[in-house]
Amino acid sequence: MSFYYGRFRALNDVSLSIAEHKITAMIGPSGCGKSTLLQTFNRMYELTPGTRVNGSIRLGYEEITAMGNLQELRRRVGMVFQRANPFPVSIYDNVAYAPRLMGWSRDAIQAAVEESLRFAGLWEDVADRLHRLATSMSSGQRQRLCIARCIATKPEVILMDEPCSALDPISMLRVEELIRELADQYTVVIVTHNMQQARRLAHP
């Protein structure tokens, strides 16, 4: 697969396989194309005019470059960004957003919110203030909320673009622990500049 910004080829004949239910870490200098590659896996690049992919990207045996339903693709391949980006709504509504968009029942949404927040290690902290603004949380909590929001619809793959780079050391370790737990249920692909973090998290 090759990737272009207009005429500029940012990725040149990339070929790799990503193991299921493992953590794959991509590491390299700034500007080498790590984040660009990550964005090809759920076609997030299509938000930028003039971009295109030449080649094949498959989820299982399904060609994602030909999938017509981007909402379904991004449900199956979720993404967590470098800086925690909760929506400017309540903690509850952040996690409930995608299930609501998919038309889930109220009871199913309620269950998904609690299950996702528990998995992210937030439930005990926020159970009594679910309707407070998510932006009132600490930076580490906001990033774990974004992970909870990502897993609410049970994706197959979770993409993480330097998810710890803006966190303090204690919050970073908590998020790293959560990432390890995610690999029991999900395929995780993480971009990092931190060689030690890649060694701590990535499966051989």
C-alpha positions in Angstrom: 0.0 0.0 0.0 1.2 3.5 -0.8 -0.4 6.8 0.5 -0.5 10.2 -1.2 -1.1 13.8 -0.1 -1.9 15.1 -3.5 1.2 14.2 -5.6 3.4 13.7 -2.6 3.9 10.0 -1.7 4.0 9.8 2.1 4.0 6.0 2.4 5.9 3.9 -0.1 4.9 0.2 -0.7 4.1 -0.6 2.9 3.4 -4.3 3.5 2.7 -5.9 6.9 0.4 -8.1 8.9 -1.0 -7.2 12.3 -1.6 -10.1 14.8 -5.0 -10.5 16.3 -5.4 -9.8 20.1 -1.8 -8.6 20.3 -0.3 -5.1 20.8 1.7 -4.0 17.8 3.8 -0.9 18.4 5.1 1.4 15.6 8.0 3.6 16.4 10.1 6.0 14.4 11.2 9.6 14.1 8.7 12.5 13.7 7.5 12.8 10.2 8.2 9.3 9.1 4.5 8.4 8.5 3.5 6.5 11.6 0.4 8.4 12.3 -0.5 8.5 8.6 -0.2 4.7 8.4 -2.4 4.4 11.4 -5.1 6.6 9.9 -5.2 4.4 6.8 -6.6 1.5 8.9 -10.0 3.2 9.4 -9.8 5.7 6.5 -9.5 8.7 8.9 -7.3 10.3 6.2 -10.5 10.9 4.1 -11.2 13.9 6.3 -8.2 15.6 4.6 -8.8 16.7 1.0 -6.5 15.4 -1.7 -5.5 12.2 0.1 -5.6 8.8 -1.5 -4.5 5.2 -1.0 -3.0 2.9 -3.7 -3.1 -0.8 -2.8 -5.0 -3.0 -0.4 -5.8 -2.8 3.3 -7.8 -5.7 4.6 -9.6 -6.3 7.9 -9.7 -10.1 8.0 -10.6 -10.9 4.4 -12.6 -7.7 3.8 -11.1 -4.9 1.7 -11.6 -1.7 3.7 -10.7 0.7 0.9 -13.9 -0.5 -0.9 -16.2 -0.4 2.1 -19.1 2.0 1.6 -20.2 2.3 5.2 -17.6 4.4 7.0 -19.6 4.5 10.2 -19.5 0.7 10.4 -15.7 0.6 9.5 -15.0 3.1 12.4 -17.1 1.1 14.7 -15.0 -1.9 14.0 -11.7 0.0 14.0 -11.8 2.6 16.7 -9.2 5.3 17.4 -7.7 7.0 20.4 -5.7 10.2 19.8 -2.6 11.8 21.2 -4.5 14.4 23.2 -7.6 13.3 25.1 -10.5 14.8 23.1 -13.7 14.1 25.1 -16.8 15.8 23.6 -17.9 18.9 25.5 -20.9 17.0 27.0 -21.3 14.8 30.0 -19.2 11.8 30.9 -22.2 9.6 30.3 -23.0 11.1 26.9 -19.4 10.7 25.7 -19.5 6.9 26.2 -23.2 6.7 25.0 -22.5 8.7 21.8 -21.7 5.8 19.4 -24.3 3.3 20.8 -27.0 6.0 20.4 -25.8 6.7 16.8 -26.2 3.0 16.1 -29.7 3.0 17.5 -29.2 0.8 20.6 -31.9 0.5 23.2 -31.8 2.7 26.3 -31.0 -0.4 28.5 -28.2 -1.5 26.1 -26.7 1.9 26.1 -26.8 2.1 29.9 -25.1 -1.3 30.2 -22.4 -0.3 27.6 -21.6 2.9 29.5 -21.2 1.1 32.8 -19.2 -1.8 31.3 -16.9 0.5 29.4 -16.2 2.8 32.3 -15.5 -0.1 34.6 -13.1 -1.6 32.1 -11.3 1.8 31.9 -11.1 1.9 35.7 -13.3 5.0 35.9 -16.6 3.7 37.2 -15.8 4.1 40.9 -14.6 7.6 40.4 -17.5 8.9 38.2 -20.5 6.8 39.0 -22.0 9.5 41.1 -21.2 12.3 38.6 -21.9 10.8 35.2 -23.8 13.9 34.1 -20.9 16.3 34.8 -18.9 17.7 31.9 -16.2 15.4 30.7 -13.9 18.3 30.4 -13.9 18.7 34.2 -11.9 15.5 34.5 -8.1 15.3 34.9 -6.0 14.7 31.8 -5.4 11.0 32.7 -9.1 10.4 33.4 -10.0 12.1 30.1 -7.7 9.8 28.2 -9.2 6.7 29.9 -12.7 8.2 29.1 -11.7 8.3 25.4 -10.7 4.7 25.6 -14.0 3.8 27.3 -15.8 5.7 24.5 -13.8 3.8 21.9 -14.7 0.3 23.3 -18.4 1.0 24.0 -19.4 -0.6 20.7 -16.9 -3.5 21.0 -14.6 -2.7 18.0 -12.3 -5.4 16.6 -9.3 -3.1 16.4 -8.2 -0.2 18.5 -5.7 2.3 17.0 -3.8 4.5 19.4 -1.8 7.5 18.2 0.7 8.3 21.0 -2.0 8.0 23.7 0.4 8.7 26.6 2.6 11.5 25.3 0.6 14.3 27.0 0.2 12.5 30.4 2.1 12.7 33.6 4.1 9.6 34.6 1.5 8.2 37.0 -1.3 8.6 34.4 0.9 7.1 31.7 1.4 4.0 33.7 -2.3 3.6 34.4 -3.1 4.0 30.7 -0.3 1.5 29.8 -1.8 -1.0 32.2 -5.2 -0.5 30.5 -3.7 -1.0 27.1 -2.3 -4.4 28.2 -5.7 -5.4 29.4 -7.3 -4.3 26.1 -5.2 -6.9 24.2 -7.1 -9.7 25.9 -10.2 -8.7 23.9 -9.0 -6.4 21.1 -6.3 -6.1 18.5 -4.3 -3.0 19.5 -2.0 -0.9 17.2 -0.1 1.9 19.0 2.2 4.6 17.7 4.8 5.9 20.1 8.0 7.8 20.2 9.1 6.1 23.4 11.3 3.0 22.8 10.9 1.9 26.4 7.1 2.1 26.1 7.2 0.1 22.9 9.3 -2.6 24.7 6.9 -2.6 27.7 3.7 -2.9 25.7 4.4 -4.6 22.4 4.1 -8.4 22.0 7.0 -10.1 20.3 
